[in-house]
C-alpha cells in the first residue's frame, strides 16, 4: 500500500505534467509517470475533485487553481 506522503508526491508530479493549454490523455500520463493505470486514474480523479484539473472527453487539462 502506498503511504499518504508518497501519494502527495505522485499527485504533484502528475499535476506538474499536465498543461493548461494542451490536453493529456491517461495513457500518456501512465507512460510518463510509470504508475499503474488504476493508480493514475485514482490520482486524476482526486485532482479533478480538488479543482486542479478538468476532464474534457478523454483529455485532462490543468485549471488556473494553484497549489499552496
C-alpha positions as CSV (number, residue, x, y, z in Angstrom):
1,X,0.0,0.0,0.0
2,X,1.2,3.5,-0.8
3,X,1.8,5.9,2.0
4,X,-0.1,9.2,2.2
5,X,3.2,11.2,1.7
6,X,4.0,9.2,-1.4
7,X,0.6,9.8,-2.9
8,X,1.0,13.5,-2.4
9,X,4.3,13.5,-4.3
10,X,2.9,11.4,-7.1
11,X,-0.2,13.6,-7.4
12,X,2.0,16.7,-7.6
13,X,4.2,15.1,-10.3
14,X,1.1,14.4,-12.3
15,X,-0.2,17.9,-11.8
16,X,3.1,19.4,-13.0
17,X,3.0,17.2,-16.1
18,X,-0.5,18.4,-17.2
19,X,-0.6,21.6,-19.3
20,X,-3.2,24.2,-19.0
21,X,-3.3,24.5,-22.8
22,X,-2.6,21.1,-24.2
23,X,-4.7,18.1,-23.0
24,X,-3.1,14.8,-22.0
25,X,-4.9,11.5,-22.1
26,X,-4.4,8.9,-19.3
27,X,-2.2,6.6,-21.5
28,X,0.3,9.5,-22.0
29,X,0.3,10.2,-18.3
30,X,0.7,6.5,-17.3
31,X,3.6,6.2,-19.8
32,X,5.4,9.2,-18.4
33,X,4.9,8.5,-14.7
34,X,5.2,4.7,-15.0
35,X,2.3,4.4,-12.5
36,X,-0.3,1.7,-13.0
37,X,-3.4,2.7,-14.9
38,X,-5.5,2.4,-11.8
39,X,-3.3,4.5,-9.6
40,X,-3.1,7.2,-12.3
41,X,-6.8,7.1,-12.7
42,X,-7.4,7.5,-9.0
43,X,-5.0,10.4,-8.7
44,X,-6.5,12.1,-11.7
45,X,-9.9,11.8,-10.1
46,X,-8.7,13.3,-6.9
47,X,-7.1,16.2,-8.7
48,X,-10.3,16.7,-10.6
49,X,-12.4,16.7,-7.5
50,X,-10.0,19.2,-5.9
51,X,-10.4,21.5,-8.9
52,X,-6.8,21.3,-10.1
53,X,-7.6,19.7,-13.5
54,X,-10.6,19.4,-15.8
55,X,-11.5,16.4,-17.9
56,X,-12.6,17.1,-21.5
57,X,-13.6,13.8,-23.1
58,X,-10.5,11.7,-22.9
59,X,-8.2,14.5,-22.1
60,X,-7.1,16.3,-18.9
61,X,-6.2,19.9,-18.7
62,X,-4.9,21.9,-15.8
63,X,-7.0,24.7,-14.3
64,X,-5.7,28.1,-13.1
65,X,-6.1,26.9,-9.4
66,X,-2.6,26.9,-7.7
67,X,-1.2,24.6,-5.1
68,X,-0.2,26.5,-2.0
